[in-house]
Amino acid sequence: MEPVEASKLAAIGAFYEEAPSLFPGIRTEIGITDNTDGKHAPKGFFGVRAPYYLTIYSEKKDRFMMNAGCIMEQLSLYMLTLGLGSCFLGSVSYRQKRDDLEPVIIMAFGKSAGALTRRATEAKRIPMHELCIFKEEPRHWTQDVMEAARLAPSAMNSQPWRFVIMKSRIHFFSKKRDIDRFGKWDEFSFGCLFAHVLVTAEEQWLDVDLIRLENISQKNFRSSQYVLSALIKAE
Ligand SMILES: Cc1cc2nc3c(=O)[nH]c(=O)nc-3n(C[C@H](O)[C@H](O)[C@H](O)COP(=O)(O)O)c2cc1C
């Protein structure tokens, strides 16, 4: 519950202004609630006690949840570089609207009591061979992007994605669900995954295009739905 330096809070705002979004035509805003006095926590079932809560608001346009997920996960990764831990709160309720913008999700953040990072192997994730269908042998840069995508967070850790792997392309599919219980957050979780794709590409000096390929989107699949493809080029 320790206060965070004002310069760090300002840096989060500045980072948000510059962060690439998946769909720049969708207007968003963020707001930070100071809860260092413990009296301003949002209400909710799986709430997390934290000194600050960041809310993202968005216009309700097609794929706005995915767009918001991509921005918020980049913010979460950026906070890590400032020494701050964070946790999405999909189940807390919010009351305020901002003009014509809807609140999408709240993320708790602050200095973490324990270690800020862990080894990738300690994250509970579906192993790569169960997630992917390999159509071609992936290049090593494609493998880096696949691994970062695999580690993305998702609501209830549902990992609703499957990957079809080519040499320098990854086609991302969403698993169709029998019961749509947690499906509400799937699109947001995909946004988190695409944030990992963008950050990895930048870190490795790769050029990546995230696009919807017409020839795939027109096909019907029995147990999955096509989302987007990452086309990766090394510089
Ligand atoms: C859209 C979304 C909503 C989430 N909601 C909650 C939540 O309400 N409470 C919580 O403790 N964690 C929440 N999480 C965190 C996930 O449970 C967590 O990322 C996932 O279980 C993987 O765990 P890890 O990130 O620690 O590896 C949420 C994550 C996402 C992407």
The ligand as a Tripos MOL2 file, in Angstrom:
@<TRIPOS>MOLECULE
LIG
   31    33     1     0     0
SMALL
NO_CHARGES

@<TRIPOS>ATOM
      1 C1         -9.3820  -10.0780  -18.7190 C.3       1 LIG1
      2 C2         -8.7230  -10.5670  -17.4630 C.ar      1 LIG1
      3 C3         -9.4280  -10.5280  -16.2690 C.ar      1 LIG1
      4 C4         -8.8320  -10.9710  -15.0710 C.ar      1 LIG1
      5 N1         -9.5210  -10.8610  -13.9010 N.ar      1 LIG1
      6 C5         -8.9200  -11.2000  -12.7340 C.ar      1 LIG1
      7 C6         -9.5650  -10.9900  -11.4790 C.ar      1 LIG1
      8 O1        -10.7010  -10.5170  -11.4210 O.2       1 LIG1
      9 N2         -8.8790  -11.3050  -10.3420 N.ar      1 LIG1
     10 C7         -7.6100  -11.8120  -10.3810 C.ar      1 LIG1
     11 O2         -7.0210  -12.0670   -9.3290 O.2       1 LIG1
     12 N3         -6.9850  -12.0430  -11.5720 N.ar      1 LIG1
     13 C8         -7.5880  -11.7180  -12.7310 C.ar      1 LIG1
     14 N4         -6.9330  -11.8980  -13.9320 N.ar      1 LIG1
     15 C9         -5.5840  -12.4780  -13.9340 C.3       1 LIG1
     16 C10        -5.5970  -13.8990  -14.4780 C.3       1 LIG1
     17 O3         -6.3050  -14.7500  -13.6180 O.3       1 LIG1
     18 C11        -4.1560  -14.3500  -14.6800 C.3       1 LIG1
     19 O4         -3.5260  -13.5220  -15.6190 O.3       1 LIG1
     20 C12        -4.0770  -15.7920  -15.1590 C.3       1 LIG1
     21 O5         -4.6570  -16.6540  -14.2180 O.3       1 LIG1
     22 C13        -2.6380  -16.2230  -15.4020 C.3       1 LIG1
     23 O6         -1.9070  -16.0800  -14.2300 O.3       1 LIG1
     24 P1         -0.5330  -15.2830  -14.2550 P.3       1 LIG1
     25 O7         -0.8040  -13.9820  -14.9910 O.co2     1 LIG1
     26 O8         -0.1760  -15.0810  -12.8360 O.co2     1 LIG1
     27 O9          0.4070  -16.1540  -14.9920 O.co2     1 LIG1
     28 C14        -7.5160  -11.4810  -15.1120 C.ar      1 LIG1
     29 C15        -6.8140  -11.5280  -16.3350 C.ar      1 LIG1
     30 C16        -7.3990  -11.0680  -17.4950 C.ar      1 LIG1
     31 C17        -6.6230  -11.0980  -18.7890 C.3       1 LIG1
@<TRIPOS>BOND
     1     1     2 1
     2     2     3 ar
     3     2    30 ar
     4     3     4 ar
     5     4     5 ar
     6     4    28 ar
     7     5     6 ar
     8     6     7 ar
     9     6    13 1
    10     7     8 2
    11     7     9 ar
    12     9    10 ar
    13    10    11 2
    14    10    12 ar
    15    12    13 ar
    16    13    14 ar
    17    14    15 1
    18    14    28 ar
    19    15    16 1
    20    16    17 1
    21    16    18 1
    22    18    19 1
    23    18    20 1
    24    20    21 1
    25    20    22 1
    26    22    23 1
    27    23    24 1
    28    24    25 2
    29    24    26 1
    30    24    27 1
    31    28    29 ar
    32    29    30 ar
    33    30    31 1
@<TRIPOS>SUBSTRUCTURE
     1 LIG1         1 GROUP 0 **** ****
